[in-house]
Every structure is written in structure tokens, then in C-alpha cells.
Amino acid sequence: MELEGEKRTVFVADDNPDNLRVLSDILEAEGYRTRASLTGEEMLKSISLEKPDLIILDVHMPGMDGYQVCTRLQSVEEHRDIPVVFCSALDESYNIVKGFEVGAVDYITKPFRAKEVLARIRTHIELHEKKAELEKLLEYTKSTQEHLVKTAKMNSIGVLMAGIAHEINNPINYIINSVEGFRRDFDEVKGLLDFFVTKYGADPEAPLKRIDYPVPLEEMDKLLTGIYAGSTKVHEIVKALRGFSKSGDEELESVDVEEEIDRAVLMTNHLFDSRTELVKNIENKKTLNIKPGRLSQVVLQLLENSLEAIAAKQGESRDKIILELKDDKDQEGFSIWIKDTGIGMSQEAMRRAFEPFYSDKGIGRHVGLGLTTAEHIVSDIGGKILIESTPGSGTSVRLMF
């Protein structure tokens, strides 16, 4: 009986054409695809062109024998997992043991008994496929576990950020309000001093020179400006932290798209170096019904991806990330564009970009859920994410709303 699904492929190598014909007839009658080879070298060439589901090797062949072919297969990582079944007229234990030692999974003897051949072939193909499924499931389980750990950490970080934001917010507001009040008082005093200087004649600054200011007025002005700018910056960071620390249970709200973008930019500022420029172009003010902080999360992920793609180039030239908010000319709505001059993506990477746990950055480096999460957030409110990329030339991501 044929295995479910598409036909399985079995390669057969034997220096006897009659044996090849018998095995091929047995297998093809059961629905298998076969490819026959008279030598070990011919078999290896066939395997380099197409990977079979199983290989049947004659032990004794001129030139490269079955043991040598199997040893060569074991030395190539992508061929190491192909099940190999040896066949020979000899059934001495020495031949059987040697076959297992070089990597075979089973042994059949000549003359061939059709039912035995089919039972063994079917069993080993099924075992191989189940093993592959288990390995895939194990990888999925590891990735899921890693994701759950990451999610738990992110939830803890969210609680921590919310607490930090709350603790910082009150004193920062006090500093900002105090600086604003001090600035008003300073400007008033400075105005009076200017009036005093103007009123007193030839050397109007003479009386002022007798006043011992700890800090010159010009320096005091700069200090006030710096304190206000710094505290305002901290206030913006606190707002961003509060946005990113949302639990995810919030209702949809009408959010300012530019504010969400700015929040993501603020959280990635420290990742930019001197050779990477961020160009931001906002055409018009836009609002979007979405859970607070979620759009920032998407833009943040895309900016981080762009920065990683640029870093992967390992070049000395200046690179650029363009972040645009533009009206769609061909339809109602608007789009957010994130374009970079990074390393780009392969066709497979673009095709699988939104698959859970897929990553082209190497095993262990990333869980591969960033774009998946971003796609879910965008699609949940009726939007779309489109990706265009050319390897070596950069990537363009479009969020359509």
C-alpha cells in the first residue's frame, strides 16, 4: 500500500541490471518513485541532484562499494539523515554488522522477497518521517518555551516600567513646573536689571559690578534652558515607558499616529550610531483606532529590524532609515513606510517573514516572533503589512491602514 500523500522516492544502486529491474518493479507496483544506478559514483551524483526518501545499496559494486557510498553520505550533513538499506546475497553477520557501523538502518538479502522488501522500506520511511516530525516538534517546543519566558519577562518589565514611570513622573512634573516658574521670575528680574542699567548714565553697569553673582546672568540663562530641556526629555521618556507598559487589555482608542511613531523613535535613539541617519517625513496628522502603545510596538520592531539589517552589512558607508507617514494616493487611508539601506532579505525570508518562530538570523539568536506579532497587531485593526526587499540593497516595509 502506498504511503499517504505524495509519492515517496527510493534510489536503488546495484551493479546487476536484473536486480535493479526486480527491485524497481516491486517498488513501483506499490506506488514508489524509483531511480536506478549501476555504480556507487552514479548513485552519489543522483543524490546531489535530488534527495530521496530512502536508499537501497548493494554491498558489492565495482569501484565504490556500498559501504564507501554510505560513508560518503554520512560525511555530508544534508544527506546524513537519509535511511540506507543494504542488500547482498551474503547474509554473514560480518556484513550486517559492518553495514550498521557505517550508518545503515537495515539489511535485505537476495533473492528479494517482495513482501519483506516492502515492509522494511515502508517501516523505515515512516520512522524517518516520524523522527523528522518529532525533531520539528521539539524545535517548536523549545521556541514556544523561549517565547513564553520572553513574554513573562516582558510582562514583568511592563510592570516595572509602569512603576518606574509613576515614581519618576511626579518629581519630573515638579521640576518642570518649578523651572517654568523660575524662568518667569528670572526673566522678570532680568528685565528690571536691564531697566536699571538703561536708567543709570555713563557707566550704567558700575553699580551692578559691585554685586557678586555666583553665576553670571548669561550662564544662569543657559543653565535654566538646559534644565528645562533635560527634564522635558525625561518627561517624554516617562510617557513612552507608560505607553509601552500597557497590559494589552485596554480598549481601542483614537491615538495620534505621529505621537506613536515618535515614541518608538525615542526608544531606539540609543541604537543609532554616527553612520546611520534617521530621516522622518510626516505629511499630515493622522489618528488610528488601536490599543494604546501597540502602534509604537510595531514601529519599534521594524526600526530594530532595520538597524540589525544595517549592522549586518558591516560596511563603512553611511546608511539611512527613512520613516514616512503618507496619504495613499490610490485609495482612502494612509501608510507608514520604514525603508532602510541594510543587507536586504532573500525571497524565502520575505515569503516566511510572518511565520511564527521563523528567523533567518541563525539558531539561538532570535525567537522569530517580532514580525509575527507586528502582523497580528496590524491585521487585528484591518491593516496590512507589505514587504519589498532586494538582497544587498535594503528593505521597504509598508504598514497600510
Backbone torsions as a table, in degrees:
resi	resn	phi	psi	omega
1	MET	NA	137.8	-178.8
2	GLU	-74.6	140.7	175.3
3	LEU	-63.6	150.5	-179.2
4	GLU	-63.3	150.5	177.1
5	GLY	89.4	-156.5	-176.5
6	GLU	-70.3	159.5	-177.7
7	LYS	-63.1	138.1	176.0
8	ARG	-86.3	151.1	-176.5
9	THR	-110.3	129.5	178.2
10	VAL	-121.7	125.6	175.1
11	PHE	-95.5	137.3	-178.8
12	VAL	-125.1	131.2	177.4
13	ALA	-125.0	122.4	178.3
14	ASP	-157.9	137.9	-178.5
15	ASP	-78.1	-3.4	179.0
16	ASN	-103.8	113.4	-178.5
17	PRO	-58.9	-32.6	179.6
18	ASP	-65.7	-42.1	177.9
19	ASN	-63.2	-40.6	178.0
20	LEU	-60.4	-43.1	-177.9
21	ARG	-66.3	-41.9	-179.3
22	VAL	-62.6	-49.1	-179.8
23	LEU	-63.3	-42.4	-179.7
24	SER	-62.9	-41.4	179.4
25	ASP	-64.0	-43.3	179.5
26	ILE	-60.1	-46.7	-175.6
27	LEU	-72.0	-43.4	-177.6
28	GLU	-68.1	-31.7	177.0
29	ALA	-65.1	-24.3	179.6
30	GLU	-94.1	0.6	175.1
31	GLY	101.4	5.7	178.5
32	TYR	-84.0	150.1	167.9
33	ARG	-88.1	140.5	-179.6
34	THR	-128.5	156.0	171.0
35	ARG	-139.5	125.2	-173.7
36	ALA	-103.5	144.1	177.1
37	SER	-135.9	142.0	179.5
38	LEU	-91.7	-15.6	-178.9
39	THR	-135.5	161.8	177.0
40	GLY	-66.1	-38.3	179.7
41	GLU	-62.8	-40.9	179.2
42	GLU	-65.1	-38.6	178.1
43	MET	-62.1	-45.8	-179.8
44	LEU	-62.1	-37.8	178.0
45	LYS	-64.1	-41.3	178.8
46	SER	-63.6	-40.3	-179.1
47	ILE	-66.5	-32.4	178.2
48	SER	-67.2	-22.2	-179.9
49	LEU	-93.3	-31.1	-178.2
50	GLU	-150.8	132.0	179.6
51	LYS	-88.7	118.9	-179.1
52	PRO	-82.6	170.3	175.6
53	ASP	-83.5	-24.6	179.0
54	LEU	-160.6	154.6	179.9
55	ILE	-126.5	133.9	171.2
56	ILE	-109.6	121.8	-175.7
57	LEU	-119.0	131.1	170.0
58	ASP	-74.6	139.3	-179.2
59	VAL	-66.7	-49.1	-173.3
60	HIS	-103.1	107.8	174.9
61	MET	-133.8	148.5	178.0
62	PRO	-64.9	148.5	-177.9
63	GLY	77.6	-112.3	-179.5
64	MET	-89.1	116.3	-178.8
65	ASP	-81.6	177.8	-176.3
66	GLY	-61.4	-37.8	179.3
67	TYR	-62.7	-42.4	-179.7
68	GLN	-66.8	-39.5	177.1
69	VAL	-61.3	-45.3	-179.4
70	CYS	-63.6	-40.2	178.1
71	THR	-62.3	-41.0	177.7
72	ARG	-62.8	-41.4	179.4
73	LEU	-62.6	-40.2	-179.2
74	GLN	-67.0	-20.9	-178.5
75	SER	-84.0	-10.1	179.8
76	VAL	-108.1	119.8	-172.2
77	GLU	-57.6	-43.5	-175.8
78	GLU	-73.3	-13.0	178.8
79	HIS	-106.6	-7.6	-173.0
80	ARG	-63.5	-28.0	-174.7
81	ASP	-90.5	-0.3	-179.9
82	ILE	-73.0	124.7	178.3
83	PRO	-65.4	132.9	179.3
84	VAL	-118.3	127.0	176.4
85	VAL	-115.2	123.7	179.0
86	PHE	-87.1	151.2	173.6
87	CYS	-136.7	143.1	-179.7
88	SER	-164.7	154.9	174.7
89	ALA	-72.2	-20.3	179.9
90	LEU	-86.7	137.9	178.4
91	ASP	-123.9	21.3	178.0
92	GLU	-63.7	149.1	-177.7
93	SER	-62.0	-29.1	-179.4
94	TYR	-59.9	-46.2	-179.3
95	ASN	-65.2	-40.4	-179.3
96	ILE	-64.3	-48.6	-178.9
97	VAL	-62.4	-43.3	-179.9
98	LYS	-61.9	-38.2	178.0
99	GLY	-61.3	-44.1	178.2
100	PHE	-65.8	-35.1	-178.6
101	GLU	-64.5	-32.7	-178.7
102	VAL	-90.8	-0.2	172.3
103	GLY	119.8	4.2	178.7
104	ALA	-70.3	156.0	178.6
105	VAL	-105.0	-16.6	-178.3
106	ASP	-165.3	177.4	-174.4
107	TYR	-143.5	135.0	171.0
108	ILE	-126.4	150.1	-175.8
109	THR	-114.0	155.8	176.1
110	LYS	-93.9	146.6	-1.3
111	PRO	-70.7	150.5	-174.2
112	PHE	-74.6	135.7	172.7
113	ARG	-105.8	114.3	-169.7
114	ALA	-53.1	-47.5	-176.8
115	LYS	-63.6	-40.3	179.3
116	GLU	-66.4	-45.0	179.4
117	VAL	-58.3	-49.4	-177.7
118	LEU	-64.6	-39.2	-179.6
119	ALA	-63.9	-43.9	-179.0
120	ARG	-68.7	-43.0	-179.3
121	ILE	-62.6	-47.4	-179.3
122	ARG	-61.0	-44.3	-178.6
123	THR	-60.0	-45.5	-175.6
124	HIS	-74.3	-31.6	174.7
125	ILE	-67.2	-42.4	178.4
126	GLU	-64.0	-42.9	178.3
127	LEU	-61.1	-43.0	179.6
128	HIS	-61.8	-43.3	-179.0
129	GLU	-69.0	-39.4	177.6
130	LYS	-65.1	-38.6	177.4
131	LYS	-62.0	-43.3	178.7
132	ALA	-62.9	-39.9	178.2
133	GLU	-64.1	-41.7	179.5
134	LEU	-65.0	-40.8	178.4
135	GLU	-64.0	-40.1	177.8
136	LYS	-65.7	-41.3	178.3
137	LEU	-64.6	-39.2	178.6
138	LEU	-62.8	-43.8	178.3
139	GLU	-63.5	-41.0	178.2
140	TYR	-63.4	-42.1	179.6
141	THR	-63.2	-43.5	178.0
142	LYS	-61.6	-43.6	-179.9
143	SER	-65.1	-40.7	178.6
144	THR	-63.2	-43.8	178.7
145	GLN	-61.5	-42.9	178.6
146	GLU	-62.4	-40.3	179.0
147	HIS	-65.4	-41.5	-180.0
148	LEU	-64.3	-40.7	177.1
149	VAL	-62.9	-43.5	179.6
150	LYS	-63.0	-42.1	179.4
151	THR	-62.7	-43.9	178.9
152	ALA	-62.0	-40.8	178.2
153	LYS	-64.2	-41.9	-179.5
154	MET	-64.4	-38.6	177.4
155	ASN	-63.3	-42.1	178.1
156	SER	-64.0	-41.5	178.0
157	ILE	-63.2	-38.1	178.7
158	GLY	-60.5	-45.3	177.8
159	VAL	-62.8	-43.0	179.6
160	LEU	-62.8	-44.2	-179.5
161	MET	-63.4	-40.1	179.3
162	ALA	-62.3	-41.2	178.7
163	GLY	-66.6	-44.0	178.4
164	ILE	-61.6	-45.0	-179.7
165	ALA	-59.6	-41.3	-179.8
166	HIS	-65.5	-43.3	-177.9
167	GLU	-67.7	-36.2	-177.8
168	ILE	-79.7	-32.1	-170.4
169	ASN	-58.3	-47.6	-176.1
170	ASN	-63.0	-51.4	178.5
171	PRO	-63.7	-33.5	178.5
172	ILE	-66.6	-42.8	176.9
173	ASN	-60.3	-40.0	178.6
174	TYR	-62.7	-44.2	179.7
175	ILE	-62.0	-46.6	-178.9
176	ILE	-60.7	-46.4	180.0
177	ASN	-63.8	-40.1	-179.8
178	SER	-65.9	-42.8	179.4
179	VAL	-63.8	-40.7	178.3
180	GLU	-61.3	-42.7	178.0
181	GLY	-65.8	-42.8	179.1
182	PHE	-62.8	-38.8	178.6
183	ARG	-61.4	-42.5	178.9
184	ARG	-63.0	-44.7	179.4
185	ASP	-64.4	-41.9	-179.6
186	PHE	-61.6	-45.5	180.0
187	ASP	-62.7	-36.4	179.6
188	GLU	-67.7	-45.9	179.1
189	VAL	-63.7	-42.3	179.8
190	LYS	-62.3	-37.0	177.1
191	GLY	-64.6	-41.4	178.1
192	LEU	-64.2	-41.0	179.2
193	LEU	-64.8	-39.4	177.3
194	ASP	-62.5	-40.3	177.5
195	PHE	-64.0	-42.0	179.9
196	PHE	-61.4	-43.3	-179.9
197	VAL	-63.4	-41.2	-178.4
198	THR	-66.9	-35.8	-173.6
199	LYS	-72.5	-33.5	-174.4
200	TYR	-98.3	119.5	-168.7
201	GLY	-35.9	-125.4	-162.8
202	ALA	-56.4	-48.5	178.0
203	ASP	-119.5	74.6	-172.2
204	PRO	-63.3	-20.1	-177.4
205	GLU	-88.7	-5.2	-177.4
206	ALA	-56.3	-48.6	179.1
207	PRO	-62.0	-34.7	-177.0
208	LEU	-70.5	-28.8	-178.3
209	LYS	-66.3	-21.3	179.3
210	ARG	-80.1	-11.3	178.9
211	ILE	-86.0	125.7	-177.6
212	ASP	-91.1	92.9	178.2
213	TYR	-80.2	127.3	175.8
214	PRO	-59.7	-35.2	179.7
215	VAL	-131.3	128.9	176.9
216	PRO	-55.6	150.2	-177.2
217	LEU	-58.6	-39.3	-179.5
218	GLU	-62.9	-41.1	179.0
219	GLU	-67.5	-39.0	178.5
220	MET	-61.5	-39.4	178.1
221	ASP	-60.9	-45.1	179.2
222	LYS	-64.8	-40.0	179.3
223	LEU	-61.4	-44.7	179.0
224	LEU	-61.5	-43.3	179.3
225	THR	-62.3	-43.1	179.6
226	GLY	-65.5	-43.2	178.9
227	ILE	-61.5	-43.4	-178.3
228	TYR	-65.9	-44.1	-179.9
229	ALA	-63.6	-43.0	-179.4
230	GLY	-66.0	-44.7	-179.6
231	SER	-67.7	-34.5	176.5
232	THR	-65.6	-39.2	177.9
233	LYS	-62.7	-44.2	177.6
234	VAL	-61.4	-39.7	178.8
235	HIS	-61.4	-40.1	178.1
236	GLU	-65.0	-40.4	178.6
237	ILE	-64.5	-41.1	177.8
238	VAL	-60.3	-42.9	178.1
239	LYS	-61.3	-41.0	179.1
240	ALA	-65.2	-42.7	177.7
241	LEU	-59.9	-42.1	-179.7
242	ARG	-65.4	-35.7	178.0
243	GLY	-66.5	-42.3	-178.2
244	PHE	-76.6	-14.6	-177.8
245	SER	-92.5	9.8	177.9
246	LYS	-62.1	145.9	-174.6
247	SER	-77.0	-21.1	-176.6
248	GLY	99.7	-7.0	-180.0
249	ASP	-93.0	4.8	-175.3
250	GLU	-72.3	158.7	174.6
251	GLU	-79.3	161.4	175.0
252	LEU	-64.1	139.6	178.2
253	GLU	-132.9	157.7	173.3
254	SER	-82.5	108.5	-176.6
255	VAL	-108.5	152.5	175.7
256	ASP	-78.3	117.1	-174.9
257	VAL	-62.2	-41.6	-179.0
258	GLU	-64.2	-38.3	178.0
259	GLU	-63.4	-40.3	178.3
260	GLU	-64.4	-40.6	177.7
261	ILE	-64.0	-46.1	-179.0
262	ASP	-61.6	-34.6	179.3
263	ARG	-64.6	-42.7	178.4
264	ALA	-66.0	-41.2	178.4
265	VAL	-61.6	-42.9	-179.7
266	LEU	-60.0	-39.5	-177.5
267	MET	-75.6	-12.2	179.0
268	THR	-111.9	0.1	-177.6
269	ASN	-53.1	-39.1	-175.8
270	HIS	-70.8	-12.6	-178.9
271	LEU	-87.7	-14.3	-179.7
272	PHE	-81.3	137.9	175.1
273	ASP	-111.1	-175.0	-172.2
274	SER	-66.9	-20.9	-177.2
275	ARG	-99.4	4.2	179.2
276	THR	-118.9	120.3	-177.2
277	GLU	-106.2	136.7	173.8
278	LEU	-104.0	122.1	177.9
279	VAL	-111.1	119.3	-178.2
280	LYS	-112.2	130.9	-179.4
281	ASN	-133.4	109.8	179.8
282	ILE	-109.8	114.4	-176.8
283	GLU	-75.6	-53.2	-175.7
284	ASN	-141.9	157.3	174.9
285	LYS	-68.2	134.6	179.1
286	LYS	-135.0	151.6	172.9
287	THR	-122.6	158.4	-177.1
288	LEU	-147.3	136.3	176.1
289	ASN	-83.8	106.8	-175.7
290	ILE	-158.5	159.4	176.3
291	LYS	-65.5	136.9	-178.1
292	PRO	-54.4	134.5	176.8
293	GLY	88.1	-16.2	-175.4
294	ARG	-71.6	-40.2	178.0
295	LEU	-65.2	-38.9	175.7
296	SER	-59.5	-40.2	179.6
297	GLN	-61.3	-41.7	180.0
298	VAL	-65.9	-49.4	-178.6
299	VAL	-63.3	-39.5	177.4
300	LEU	-58.9	-45.8	179.5
301	GLN	-60.8	-42.9	-178.8
302	LEU	-68.7	-37.8	176.5
303	LEU	-64.6	-42.0	178.3
304	GLU	-63.2	-40.6	177.2
305	ASN	-60.5	-43.2	179.6
306	SER	-63.4	-42.5	179.4
307	LEU	-64.3	-39.3	177.2
308	GLU	-65.3	-39.8	179.4
309	ALA	-64.8	-37.3	177.7
310	ILE	-69.6	-42.6	179.4
311	ALA	-63.0	-33.0	-178.4
312	ALA	-68.0	-19.3	178.6
313	LYS	-68.1	-32.8	179.3
314	GLN	54.4	38.8	178.3
315	GLY	-105.4	177.4	-179.3
316	GLU	-103.3	-10.3	-177.2
317	SER	-72.9	157.3	177.6
318	ARG	-74.5	140.1	179.8
319	ASP	-119.5	168.9	-172.5
320	LYS	-143.6	141.5	169.1
321	ILE	-119.0	124.0	179.5
322	ILE	-106.1	124.7	-179.9
323	LEU	-118.0	115.1	-173.6
324	GLU	-127.0	144.2	171.0
325	LEU	-118.9	111.6	-171.4
326	LYS	-134.6	148.6	171.6
327	ASP	-69.9	143.3	174.1
328	ASP	-81.0	123.1	-176.5
329	LYS	-75.2	-31.8	-173.2
330	ASP	-91.3	-5.3	-179.8
331	GLN	-161.5	168.1	176.6
332	GLU	-70.0	148.5	-180.0
333	GLY	116.4	-171.9	-179.5
334	PHE	-146.4	168.1	-179.7
335	SER	-134.6	147.7	169.6
336	ILE	-106.9	125.4	-179.7
337	TRP	-109.7	134.6	170.1
338	ILE	-124.4	110.3	-177.0
339	LYS	-118.3	136.5	178.5
340	ASP	-132.3	165.5	177.7
341	THR	-107.2	35.6	-176.4
342	GLY	-80.5	-159.6	-172.7
343	ILE	-72.8	-17.2	179.2
344	GLY	83.7	176.8	-177.4
345	MET	-126.3	146.4	175.1
346	SER	-75.4	166.6	177.6
347	GLN	-60.4	-40.4	179.5
348	GLU	-65.7	-41.5	179.6
349	ALA	-62.4	-40.1	177.5
350	MET	-66.9	-40.4	-178.7
351	ARG	-65.1	-34.5	-175.3
352	ARG	-106.1	12.8	-172.5
353	ALA	-56.2	-35.4	-175.3
354	PHE	-98.0	6.2	177.5
355	GLU	-71.4	134.3	176.3
356	PRO	-59.4	135.1	174.2
357	PHE	72.4	2.1	175.6
358	TYR	-81.7	135.3	174.3
359	SER	-150.4	138.6	176.3
360	ASP	-100.2	17.6	-176.0
361	LYS	-96.5	1.7	179.0
362	GLY	105.4	148.0	-177.2
363	ILE	-64.5	135.1	175.3
364	GLY	88.4	-12.5	-176.8
365	ARG	-85.9	-36.7	-177.4
366	HIS	-143.2	147.4	176.4
367	VAL	-72.5	-28.0	179.5
368	GLY	80.9	39.0	179.9
369	LEU	-118.9	-3.2	-176.1
370	GLY	-59.8	-54.4	-179.4
371	LEU	-70.9	-31.1	176.8
372	THR	-62.1	-47.5	178.4
373	THR	-63.2	-43.5	179.2
374	ALA	-60.1	-42.8	-179.4
375	GLU	-64.4	-38.6	178.3
376	HIS	-65.2	-43.4	-179.7
377	ILE	-61.1	-45.2	-177.2
378	VAL	-69.9	-45.1	-177.4
379	SER	-68.8	-28.3	179.3
380	ASP	-61.2	-25.1	179.0
381	ILE	-108.8	18.7	175.2
382	GLY	86.2	12.3	-180.0
383	GLY	-94.1	178.9	179.1
384	LYS	-138.7	151.5	172.4
385	ILE	-116.5	125.9	177.2
386	LEU	-117.4	139.4	-178.9
387	ILE	-124.1	131.4	171.2
388	GLU	-126.7	136.5	-177.4
389	SER	-156.9	149.6	173.9
390	THR	-128.5	122.2	179.7
391	PRO	-52.4	127.5	179.2
392	GLY	88.4	-9.9	-175.3
393	SER	-119.4	-11.0	178.0
394	GLY	118.0	177.1	-175.6
395	THR	-134.5	144.3	176.3
396	SER	-124.4	122.1	178.7
397	VAL	-114.7	131.2	-178.3
398	ARG	-119.2	121.9	173.3
399	LEU	-97.4	115.3	-176.4
400	MET	-104.9	128.1	179.4
401	PHE	-128.5	NA	NA
